[in-house]
């Protein structure tokens, strides 16, 4: 390309502007994508943290109640609640990039539902109370 020839620089202006626009657009898109991903990650993190914390509070409260005034045939309930508490305490909540994270979270949810059934607490009642705000 001859830099002294003004027509030759005009000949390739469209290509240069397209490359420049692509580079600027890509940079802007990456920055916006990272921003949106961070916001979505925070929102999902809050939801998971709330859910795990709720399960732990629920299980520990029931354990205290059952151990304070034990009735006959409460051993199974205490054992299942103790297992749930152990699972919740060992859950690596900050290890979201782990391949096991979703599987372990699903196991926690299943164990919680099993515990509700064993305690004869309707899931609908728990969900209704969880929607309350203070």
C-alpha positions in Angstrom: 0.0 0.0 0.0 1.4 3.4 -1.0 1.0 5.9 1.8 1.4 8.8 -0.5 -1.6 7.9 -2.6 -4.8 9.4 -1.0 -7.1 7.2 -3.0 -5.5 4.0 -1.8 -6.2 4.9 1.8 -9.8 5.5 0.9 -10.0 2.2 -0.8 -9.4 0.3 2.5 -11.3 2.7 4.8 -14.4 0.5 5.0 -12.3 -2.5 6.1 -10.4 -0.5 8.7 -13.6 1.0 10.1 -15.3 -2.4 10.2 -12.4 -3.9 12.2 -12.3 -0.9 14.5 -16.1 -1.1 15.1 -15.9 -4.9 15.7 -13.1 -4.4 18.2 -15.0 -1.7 20.1 -18.3 -3.6 20.0 -16.7 -6.8 21.2 -14.9 -5.0 24.1 -18.2 -3.4 25.1 -20.1 -6.7 24.8 -17.6 -8.5 27.0 -17.7 -5.8 29.7 -21.5 -5.8 29.7 -21.6 -9.6 29.7 -19.3 -9.7 32.8 -21.5 -7.1 34.5 -24.7 -9.1 33.9 -23.1 -12.4 34.9 -21.9 -10.9 38.2 -25.4 -9.5 39.0 -27.0 -12.9 38.1 -24.4 -14.7 40.2 -25.1 -12.5 43.2 -28.8 -13.0 42.9 -28.5 -16.8 42.6 -26.0 -16.8 45.5 -28.4 -15.0 47.8 -31.1 -17.5 46.9 -28.9 -20.5 47.6 -27.6 -19.0 50.8 -31.1 -18.3 52.0 -32.3 -21.8 51.2 -29.4 -23.5 52.9 -29.6 -21.3 55.9 -33.4 -21.8 56.2 -32.9 -25.6 56.0 -30.3 -25.5 58.7 -32.4 -23.3 61.1 -35.4 -25.6 60.5 -33.5 -28.8 61.2 -31.7 -27.5 64.2 -34.9 -26.2 65.7 -36.7 -29.5 65.2 -33.7 -31.3 66.7 -33.8 -29.2 69.8 -37.5 -29.7 70.2 -37.3 -33.5 69.8 -34.4 -33.8 72.1 -35.9 -31.6 74.8 -39.1 -33.6 75.1 -38.4 -37.0 73.5 -41.5 -39.1 72.8 -41.6 -42.7 71.9 -40.5 -43.6 68.4 -38.7 -40.3 67.8 -35.3 -41.9 67.2 -35.8 -42.0 63.4 -36.8 -38.4 63.2 -33.7 -37.4 65.3 -31.5 -39.5 63.1 -32.9 -38.0 59.8 -32.6 -34.5 61.2 -29.1 -35.1 62.4 -28.1 -36.4 58.9 -29.7 -33.3 57.3 -27.7 -31.0 59.7 -24.5 -32.8 58.9 -25.2 -32.6 55.2 -25.9 -28.8 55.5 -22.8 -28.1 57.5 -20.5 -30.0 55.1 -22.1 -28.4 52.0 -19.4 -26.3 50.2 -21.6 -23.3 49.5 -18.7 -21.2 48.2 -17.5 -23.9 45.8 -20.1 -23.0 43.1 -17.7 -23.9 40.2 -17.5 -27.5 41.5 -19.2 -30.1 39.3 -20.7 -31.5 42.4 -22.4 -28.3 43.6 -25.8 -28.8 41.8 -25.9 -32.5 42.6 -25.2 -31.8 46.3 -27.8 -29.0 46.4 -30.3 -31.3 44.9 -29.5 -34.0 47.5 -30.0 -31.4 50.3 -33.4 -30.4 48.8 -34.5 -34.0 48.6 -33.3 -34.8 52.2 -35.2 -31.7 53.4 -38.4 -32.8 51.6 -37.9 -36.3 53.1 -37.6 -34.7 56.6 -40.8 -32.7 56.1 -42.7 -35.9 55.2 -41.3 -37.7 58.2 -42.3 -34.8 60.5 -45.7 -34.6 58.7 -45.1 -30.9 57.9 -46.9 -30.0 54.7 -44.6 -28.5 52.1 -47.3 -25.9 51.2 -47.4 -24.6 54.7 -43.6 -24.2 54.8 -43.6 -22.3 51.5 -46.4 -20.0 52.6 -44.5 -19.1 55.8 -41.3 -18.6 53.8 -43.0 -15.9 51.7 -43.6 -13.7 54.7 -41.4 -10.7 55.1 -40.7 -8.7 58.2 
